[in-house]
């Protein structure tokens, strides 16, 4: 558990961005998912904004599916990797389904979901 906690702290520190000389913390979503489990997070994204996920060392595959406000799939990254990226095709409200496709730890894996301009 200490290694996961350290990974989350390092990820949050890495999520800080500098805007006009001041540090601004990103509003990333920290999740804990079991193998095969999924959850949905929502956000307002700008056209061309990248939305991504990154998981801990026990995770080998996490996927993202981006839905528009009417529930249509507008982007998906279901490749076999642990750093999926999707892009908002236009400005608006979206839902992001985060799918833990491969987590080797029986207690689950940590996942951080974020975007270019945060949620």
ChimeraX commands (.cxc) that place a marker at each C-alpha (Angstrom):
marker #1 position 0.00,0.00,0.00 radius 0.5
marker #1 position 2.90,2.36,0.71 radius 0.5
marker #1 position 4.15,2.06,-2.88 radius 0.5
marker #1 position 0.70,2.97,-4.24 radius 0.5
marker #1 position 0.46,5.92,-1.86 radius 0.5
marker #1 position 3.92,7.09,-2.97 radius 0.5
marker #1 position 2.91,6.72,-6.61 radius 0.5
marker #1 position -0.23,8.81,-6.02 radius 0.5
marker #1 position 1.72,11.55,-4.24 radius 0.5
marker #1 position 4.32,11.64,-7.03 radius 0.5
marker #1 position 1.56,11.77,-9.63 radius 0.5
marker #1 position -0.20,14.63,-7.86 radius 0.5
marker #1 position 3.06,16.56,-7.60 radius 0.5
marker #1 position 3.63,15.91,-11.30 radius 0.5
marker #1 position 0.14,17.20,-12.05 radius 0.5
marker #1 position 0.98,20.70,-10.82 radius 0.5
marker #1 position 1.24,23.18,-13.65 radius 0.5
marker #1 position 2.73,26.64,-13.69 radius 0.5
marker #1 position 0.46,29.40,-14.91 radius 0.5
marker #1 position 1.80,32.95,-14.87 radius 0.5
marker #1 position 4.49,31.97,-12.37 radius 0.5
marker #1 position 2.06,30.53,-9.82 radius 0.5
marker #1 position 1.48,26.84,-9.21 radius 0.5
marker #1 position -2.04,25.63,-10.01 radius 0.5
marker #1 position -3.06,22.12,-8.98 radius 0.5
marker #1 position -4.90,20.10,-11.56 radius 0.5
marker #1 position -8.29,18.67,-10.60 radius 0.5
marker #1 position -7.40,15.12,-11.52 radius 0.5
marker #1 position -9.65,12.25,-10.50 radius 0.5
marker #1 position -8.03,9.60,-8.32 radius 0.5
marker #1 position -9.77,6.24,-8.62 radius 0.5
marker #1 position -9.34,2.71,-7.27 radius 0.5
marker #1 position -10.64,-0.05,-9.56 radius 0.5
marker #1 position -10.63,-3.83,-9.38 radius 0.5
marker #1 position -9.72,-5.95,-12.40 radius 0.5
marker #1 position -12.61,-5.74,-14.88 radius 0.5
marker #1 position -14.33,-2.91,-13.01 radius 0.5
marker #1 position -15.29,0.43,-14.59 radius 0.5
marker #1 position -16.60,3.79,-13.48 radius 0.5
marker #1 position -17.72,7.02,-15.14 radius 0.5
marker #1 position -16.46,10.54,-14.44 radius 0.5
marker #1 position -17.84,13.67,-16.05 radius 0.5
marker #1 position -16.35,16.95,-17.14 radius 0.5
marker #1 position -16.55,19.94,-19.43 radius 0.5
marker #1 position -13.87,19.78,-22.12 radius 0.5
marker #1 position -12.74,22.09,-24.89 radius 0.5
marker #1 position -12.43,21.10,-28.54 radius 0.5
marker #1 position -9.16,19.22,-29.00 radius 0.5
marker #1 position -8.58,18.80,-25.27 radius 0.5
marker #1 position -6.80,15.56,-24.39 radius 0.5
marker #1 position -8.20,13.38,-21.61 radius 0.5
marker #1 position -5.96,10.61,-20.30 radius 0.5
marker #1 position -5.56,8.01,-17.58 radius 0.5
marker #1 position -2.50,6.54,-15.93 radius 0.5
marker #1 position -2.45,3.59,-13.58 radius 0.5
marker #1 position -0.05,2.16,-11.02 radius 0.5
marker #1 position 2.61,-0.54,-11.38 radius 0.5
marker #1 position 0.10,-3.40,-10.91 radius 0.5
marker #1 position -1.99,-2.25,-13.88 radius 0.5
marker #1 position -1.12,-3.23,-17.43 radius 0.5
marker #1 position -4.22,-2.11,-19.33 radius 0.5
marker #1 position -6.70,0.67,-18.65 radius 0.5
marker #1 position -9.14,1.97,-21.28 radius 0.5
marker #1 position -11.10,5.19,-21.81 radius 0.5
marker #1 position -14.37,5.72,-23.68 radius 0.5
marker #1 position -15.60,9.29,-24.20 radius 0.5
marker #1 position -19.36,9.88,-24.45 radius 0.5
marker #1 position -21.07,13.13,-25.45 radius 0.5
marker #1 position -24.04,14.61,-23.57 radius 0.5
marker #1 position -26.48,12.42,-25.53 radius 0.5
marker #1 position -24.61,9.21,-24.65 radius 0.5
marker #1 position -22.95,8.65,-28.04 radius 0.5
marker #1 position -19.38,7.32,-28.12 radius 0.5
marker #1 position -17.24,10.08,-29.65 radius 0.5
marker #1 position -13.76,8.70,-28.89 radius 0.5
marker #1 position -12.17,5.62,-27.36 radius 0.5
marker #1 position -8.73,4.27,-26.53 radius 0.5
marker #1 position -8.99,0.55,-25.91 radius 0.5
marker #1 position -5.44,-0.34,-26.88 radius 0.5
marker #1 position -3.44,-2.71,-24.69 radius 0.5
marker #1 position -1.59,-0.07,-22.66 radius 0.5
marker #1 position -1.61,1.69,-19.29 radius 0.5
marker #1 position -1.78,5.29,-20.59 radius 0.5
marker #1 position -4.90,5.77,-22.76 radius 0.5
marker #1 position -5.64,9.16,-24.35 radius 0.5
marker #1 position -8.84,10.41,-25.99 radius 0.5
marker #1 position -9.62,13.83,-27.41 radius 0.5
marker #1 position -12.80,15.90,-27.16 radius 0.5
marker #1 position -14.10,16.52,-30.71 radius 0.5
marker #1 position -15.85,19.75,-29.67 radius 0.5
marker #1 position -16.48,21.87,-26.59 radius 0.5
marker #1 position -19.08,20.61,-24.14 radius 0.5
marker #1 position -20.04,18.24,-21.35 radius 0.5
marker #1 position -18.77,14.68,-21.64 radius 0.5
marker #1 position -18.72,11.44,-19.67 radius 0.5
marker #1 position -15.52,9.41,-19.50 radius 0.5
marker #1 position -15.82,5.69,-18.83 radius 0.5
marker #1 position -12.65,4.35,-17.19 radius 0.5
marker #1 position -12.24,0.59,-17.59 radius 0.5
marker #1 position -9.67,-1.42,-15.62 radius 0.5
marker #1 position -8.96,-4.07,-18.23 radius 0.5
marker #1 position -5.92,-5.64,-16.53 radius 0.5
marker #1 position -5.02,-5.21,-12.86 radius 0.5
marker #1 position -2.87,-7.92,-11.31 radius 0.5
marker #1 position -3.33,-6.93,-7.66 radius 0.5
marker #1 position -6.31,-8.68,-6.00 radius 0.5
marker #1 position -7.17,-5.50,-4.05 radius 0.5
marker #1 position -7.29,-3.34,-7.19 radius 0.5
marker #1 position -5.21,-0.66,-8.86 radius 0.5
marker #1 position -4.91,3.11,-8.55 radius 0.5
marker #1 position -5.86,5.20,-11.59 radius 0.5
marker #1 position -5.58,8.93,-12.14 radius 0.5
marker #1 position -7.73,10.55,-14.85 radius 0.5
marker #1 position -6.91,14.07,-16.02 radius 0.5
marker #1 position -7.06,16.40,-19.00 radius 0.5
marker #1 position -5.18,19.31,-20.54 radius 0.5
marker #1 position -7.23,21.88,-18.61 radius 0.5
marker #1 position -8.40,19.59,-15.77 radius 0.5
marker #1 position -11.95,18.66,-14.94 radius 0.5
marker link #1:1,2 radius 0.2
marker link #1:2,3 radius 0.2
marker link #1:3,4 radius 0.2
marker link #1:4,5 radius 0.2
marker link #1:5,6 radius 0.2
marker link #1:6,7 radius 0.2
marker link #1:7,8 radius 0.2
marker link #1:8,9 radius 0.2
marker link #1:9,10 radius 0.2
marker link #1:10,11 radius 0.2
marker link #1:11,12 radius 0.2
marker link #1:12,13 radius 0.2
marker link #1:13,14 radius 0.2
marker link #1:14,15 radius 0.2
marker link #1:15,16 radius 0.2
marker link #1:16,17 radius 0.2
marker link #1:17,18 radius 0.2
marker link #1:18,19 radius 0.2
marker link #1:19,20 radius 0.2
marker link #1:20,21 radius 0.2
marker link #1:21,22 radius 0.2
marker link #1:22,23 radius 0.2
marker link #1:23,24 radius 0.2
marker link #1:24,25 radius 0.2
marker link #1:25,26 radius 0.2
marker link #1:26,27 radius 0.2
marker link #1:27,28 radius 0.2
marker link #1:28,29 radius 0.2
marker link #1:29,30 radius 0.2
marker link #1:30,31 radius 0.2
marker link #1:31,32 radius 0.2
marker link #1:32,33 radius 0.2
marker link #1:33,34 radius 0.2
marker link #1:34,35 radius 0.2
marker link #1:35,36 radius 0.2
marker link #1:36,37 radius 0.2
marker link #1:37,38 radius 0.2
marker link #1:38,39 radius 0.2
marker link #1:39,40 radius 0.2
marker link #1:40,41 radius 0.2
marker link #1:41,42 radius 0.2
marker link #1:42,43 radius 0.2
marker link #1:43,44 radius 0.2
marker link #1:44,45 radius 0.2
marker link #1:45,46 radius 0.2
marker link #1:46,47 radius 0.2
marker link #1:47,48 radius 0.2
marker link #1:48,49 radius 0.2
marker link #1:49,50 radius 0.2
marker link #1:50,51 radius 0.2
marker link #1:51,52 radius 0.2
marker link #1:52,53 radius 0.2
marker link #1:53,54 radius 0.2
marker link #1:54,55 radius 0.2
marker link #1:55,56 radius 0.2
marker link #1:56,57 radius 0.2
marker link #1:57,58 radius 0.2
marker link #1:58,59 radius 0.2
marker link #1:59,60 radius 0.2
marker link #1:60,61 radius 0.2
marker link #1:61,62 radius 0.2
marker link #1:62,63 radius 0.2
marker link #1:63,64 radius 0.2
marker link #1:64,65 radius 0.2
marker link #1:65,66 radius 0.2
marker link #1:66,67 radius 0.2
marker link #1:67,68 radius 0.2
marker link #1:68,69 radius 0.2
marker link #1:69,70 radius 0.2
marker link #1:70,71 radius 0.2
marker link #1:71,72 radius 0.2
marker link #1:72,73 radius 0.2
marker link #1:73,74 radius 0.2
marker link #1:74,75 radius 0.2
marker link #1:75,76 radius 0.2
marker link #1:76,77 radius 0.2
marker link #1:77,78 radius 0.2
marker link #1:78,79 radius 0.2
marker link #1:79,80 radius 0.2
marker link #1:80,81 radius 0.2
marker link #1:81,82 radius 0.2
marker link #1:82,83 radius 0.2
marker link #1:83,84 radius 0.2
marker link #1:84,85 radius 0.2
marker link #1:85,86 radius 0.2
marker link #1:86,87 radius 0.2
marker link #1:87,88 radius 0.2
marker link #1:88,89 radius 0.2
marker link #1:89,90 radius 0.2
marker link #1:90,91 radius 0.2
marker link #1:91,92 radius 0.2
marker link #1:92,93 radius 0.2
marker link #1:93,94 radius 0.2
marker link #1:94,95 radius 0.2
marker link #1:95,96 radius 0.2
marker link #1:96,97 radius 0.2
marker link #1:97,98 radius 0.2
marker link #1:98,99 radius 0.2
marker link #1:99,100 radius 0.2
marker link #1:100,101 radius 0.2
marker link #1:101,102 radius 0.2
marker link #1:102,103 radius 0.2
marker link #1:103,104 radius 0.2
marker link #1:104,105 radius 0.2
marker link #1:105,106 radius 0.2
marker link #1:106,107 radius 0.2
marker link #1:107,108 radius 0.2
marker link #1:108,109 radius 0.2
marker link #1:109,110 radius 0.2
marker link #1:110,111 radius 0.2
marker link #1:111,112 radius 0.2
marker link #1:112,113 radius 0.2
marker link #1:113,114 radius 0.2
marker link #1:114,115 radius 0.2
marker link #1:115,116 radius 0.2
marker link #1:116,117 radius 0.2
marker link #1:117,118 radius 0.2
marker link #1:118,119 radius 0.2
view
